[in-house]
Amino acid sequence: MSHFVYIVECKDKTLYTGYCRDLQKRLKEHNGRGISAGAKYTHSRRPVKLKYSEELPSRGEALSREYEIKQLTREKKLNLIEQ
């Protein structure tokens, strides 16, 4: 099964990076639909819009990539989104 790393832009223009196995389901959760309430960070910053995603073959690779992206500056994240 695939694993995803993603960046969403919140209503206040901040960026949130996350990991999941079902990207569409996770986006619905971030926006307040579904079983889970999404991340605490995005809860008060809805709606969120998907700006970037990567599909990776394993959980370990996806979590490593999520960590790498989270270490980037906002400017570098925006550059990644634009590519």
Secondary structure in CASP SS format (residue, H / E / C, confidence):
PFRMAT SS
TARGET T0000
AUTHOR 0000-0000-0000
METHOD secondary structure of the structure
MODEL  1
M C 1.00
S C 1.00
H E 1.00
F E 1.00
V E 1.00
Y E 1.00
I E 1.00
V E 1.00
E E 1.00
C C 1.00
K C 1.00
D C 1.00
K C 1.00
T C 1.00
L E 1.00
Y E 1.00
T E 1.00
G E 1.00
Y E 1.00
C E 1.00
R C 1.00
D C 1.00
L H 1.00
Q H 1.00
K H 1.00
R H 1.00
L H 1.00
K H 1.00
E H 1.00
H H 1.00
N C 1.00
G C 1.00
R C 1.00
G C 1.00
I C 1.00
S C 1.00
A C 1.00
G C 1.00
A C 1.00
K H 1.00
Y H 1.00
T H 1.00
H H 1.00
S C 1.00
R C 1.00
R C 1.00
P C 1.00
V C 1.00
K E 1.00
L E 1.00
K E 1.00
Y E 1.00
S E 1.00
E E 1.00
E E 1.00
L E 1.00
P C 1.00
S C 1.00
R H 1.00
G H 1.00
E H 1.00
A H 1.00
L H 1.00
S H 1.00
R H 1.00
E H 1.00
Y H 1.00
E H 1.00
I H 1.00
K H 1.00
Q H 1.00
L C 1.00
T C 1.00
R H 1.00
E H 1.00
K H 1.00
K H 1.00
L H 1.00
N H 1.00
L H 1.00
I H 1.00
E H 1.00
Q C 1.00
END
